[in-house]
Amino acid sequence: MRYAAIDIGSNAVRLLIADIIGQKDQYNFKKTTLLRVPLRLGDDAFIHQEISPRKAESLVKTMKAFRELMDVYNVEDYIACATSAMRDARNGADIVAEVKKNGINIDIIEGAKEAEIIYNSHWDNKMEKDKVYLYIDVGGGSTELSLFANGILVNSRSFNLGTIRILDNQDKAETWDELKEWVRSNTHMYKQVIGIGTGGNINKLARLSNEKLDKPLSYAKLKAVYDHLSSFSLKERIMLLGLNEDRADVIIPASEIFLTIMKHGRLKQIIVPRVGLVDGVIRTLINRNLVK
């Protein structure tokens, strides 16, 4: 059995094809193919509130290629989600209609739904019931926060604050203030809150810190990696540090968002399971089709 997940984000578009393994209610998945195309839809959406014809055409071509790949891999079911950039774009619905002609239905999801899918990944089964966790997903256009205590979702919020917005100077001071206040007011009553960070940037930051898979990343270690990266120019981060061009710029504002949240929530460490929206989508498909 094989499922697929498509994430149309503000920075990149991803396709994950996964084989489903297990039986009865004990299902898991093995990643077969993961493709990432850096379209940067957010550059258009956040500045002009519209996806340009050139990028719209690139997105349609990408979705057509994904459709053909899913057919070749004999994918049985899929979900395609579009997030912040497509939410903000006036012509988002028109692009969805055009993509549908090529056999892919896209759901433009709200921030709350995005957060729900993200924490639907396998980590929700690994949380210790007596601890408090703050899920943090930093994307190109938005940041999703979800607080869990005693294994129960306490509060969730999506903020229009993301890496592409910051790079394009489309972030607002009041949004930063709202983020800080939400984090403080929702965490101050707990003695300890553990962060769970998702998204491509925190995954890369964890690798750069040389921390092992799933080992918590401390605030001090994250700050040290951020300071190190900030000491290089964009060109140097690409040429000397070997970062991809579409990662070398966004990793700086992503670090700033994570550090801000950790500081105001008094989070001493953050777990980086190295999963993202596409992982949550596969889990959603399993729950929809297989779990009774």
N, C-alpha and C positions, 0 to 999 in steps of 0.2 A: 504494500500500500504506500502511495506516495502523494504528498501534499506540497503546495507551494504558497509562499507568502511574498507579497510585493509591498514595499514601503516607498512611497513617493514623498521624499522629504524636501526640506528647503535647500539642503546642500547636495544631497545625492539621492539617486534612485537605486533600490536594492531588490534583488530577487534571490530568495532562498528556496531551494528544492530539497525536501527532506523525506527520508524513508521512515515510516512508522513501524516501530517494533514493540513487542509485548502482547499481552492478552488480557481480556476482561477489563478491569479498571486500572491496570498497571501498564499504561502505555507511555512510551518515550519516543524520541526521534533521533535519527542520525543524519547530520547534514551531508547532503550529496553534492550540491552545487551552490555556491554563493557568488553572485555577481554584483558589482557596484559601478554605477555610472555617475560621475560628478557633473550633473546638469546645472546646479546652482540656480534653481528656480526662484529662490528667495531674493536674489539680486534684483529681479524684475518686480516681484510681488510686493516687496516691502518699500521700494522707492516709488514705483509707478502704479501700484495696486493692480497690476495686470501682467500676465505672462506674455512676453513678446512673441511675435509670429515665428521667429527663428527658434526660440526655445520650445515653443509649443510643438513645432514640427519635430524637433529632436525628441521630445517626450513621446509623441505618437510613434515615431520610428522605434524607440526603445521598447515601448509596450508591444509593438508588433513582433519584435525580435523575442521578447519574453514569452509571448503567446506561442510562437513556433517552438521555442525551447521546451515549454511545458508539454506541448504535444509530443515532441520527440521523446521526452522523459516519461510519457504516459501518466502525467499528473491526474489524479482522480478528483481533486477539489482544490480550490485556492481562494484566497481573499486578497484584494488589492486595496490598500489604504493610502489616502493622501492626507497630509497634515498641514502644518501652518501656512506654507506658501500658497497652496491651493485654496485654503480657507480665506486668505486675504485677497486673492486675485478675483477681480470682477468677472473675468472670462473663464473662471474655473469650471463652471458647469458646461460651457461650450466645449472645453477641452475634453471633459469626461464623455460628452456625447460623441465626439470625434473618435476617441479611443475605443468606445463601445463598438464602433463599426468594425474594428479589428479583433473583436471577440473577447475583450476584457472589460469587466464591470468594475469601476472604481468607486469606492465610498470615500467621500470627503468627511473625515471624522472630526468631531470637536475635541478639545483638549482633555476633557474628562474621560472620554472614551479611549483616547490615546493612552492616558495613564492606566486605565483599567487593563488594556491589552498588554502593556509593558509589565505590570506586576502579575500578569497571568502566566508569565514565564515560569520555568521550573523552580525559581527561588522561593516562590510562595509556599512550597512544600518543605523548604529547608529552614524557615524561620523558627526560632525557638519561641514557644508560646509565652514565656515569662519575660521576654525582652521587647524593647521598643525600637522600631525601625523606621527610617525615613527613606523612601524610594526617591531617587533624584535622577531624572532623565533630562539631559541637556541636548537640545537639537539646534538646528539652524535658525528656527523661527520662534520656538517656544521652549519653556522649561516646565516639566510636569513634576509635581511633588505629591507624594502619598504617604501618610503617616499611619503606621500599624502599631497597635498595642494589644498585648494578650492575644495575638493572632487575628485581631479584628481591625478592619479599616476604620480609622477614627476620622480622618479628614483628607481631602484631596483638592488640589488647586492647580490650574494651568496659568502660566504667566507668559505674556507676549515679550519674552526676553530670551534671545538665542544668539548664537555666534554670528550668523549672517546679519541679523538686525544690528548687532553691535558694530561689526565691520563697516556696515553701510550707514552708520550714525543714525539709525532709526530706533534706537532704544531711548526710553524716556526716564528721567530721574524719578518720577513718581512711581514708575513700575519697579525700579530698584527698591524704592522705599517700601512699596507694598510687599515685595518679596521678603525683605528683611523682617518686616513686622509680622507677616504670616508665619515665618519660621520661628521667630521669638515667641509669639503667642501660643503656638501649637506645641512647643517643645519645653518651655520653661518649667512645667510641672513635673517633668521626669528627671530622675537622677542621671540617667545615661541614655542617650539615643545613638543608635548605630546607623550609619549611612549605608545605603546600597546604591551604587552609581551605575547607570547604564548609558549606552551611546558610544559611538566610535571614538570620541575624544578621550573619555575617561579610560576606555580600553587601551588606547595608545599611551596615555599618561602612566598607567599601571605597568605597561611593558617597559617604558623608559625608566621607571623607578627600579627596575630589575626585581620587582616583587613576584613571587610565585603565584600561579593561578589560584584565585579565590582567597589568597592571603590578604588580610586587611591592609589598606594603605593609610598611613597616619597623616594627620594634618601637616605635621612638620615635613614629612617626606614629599607630600604633594606640593607644599610651598617651595621646597628646595628644587624640585623638578621645574616648577613654574619660573623661579628666579633664573635657573640655568637657561631655559628656553628663551626667556626675555632678554638675556644678555646677547643674543644673536639677532642679526637682522633677518628679515624674511628670506632673503636670498641665501644667507648662511644656513638657516634652518633646513633649506632644501639641499644645498650643495654640500655642507659639512656634516649635518646631522642625518641626512638621508630621508627627510620627511617628504611625503608626496606633496605636490604643489597645492592641492586642495585641502590638505591637512595642516600644512605649515602655518597658515594664517589663522584658521579657526581655533586651533588648539590653545591660543593665548586667551581669547575671551572665554572659552569654555573653562579654562583653569580658574579664571576670575570668578565665574559664576559658582563653581563648586566650592572654592575657598570662601566666598561670601556666605554661602549657605552653611558650611561647616562652622564658620566663626560665629554666626548669629544663632545657630542651633546648638552650640557647644559640642559639636561632634568631634571626638578625638580621632576617629578612624572611619574609613569608608570601605566597604566590601565591594569588589569589582568582579561580578560573576561573568563578565564579558558576554552578555546577552543584550538583545535590543528588541525593537518593535517586531521584527520578523520572527523572532523566537516566540514571542507572545502570540503572534498570529497563528503559528503552527499549533501551539497549545490550544488556542481557541478552536481551531479546526478539529483537533482530537476530541475536545469536549463536546463539540456540536455533533460529530458523526459517530463517536465510539463509546463515550461515557454515558451510561444510562442513569 
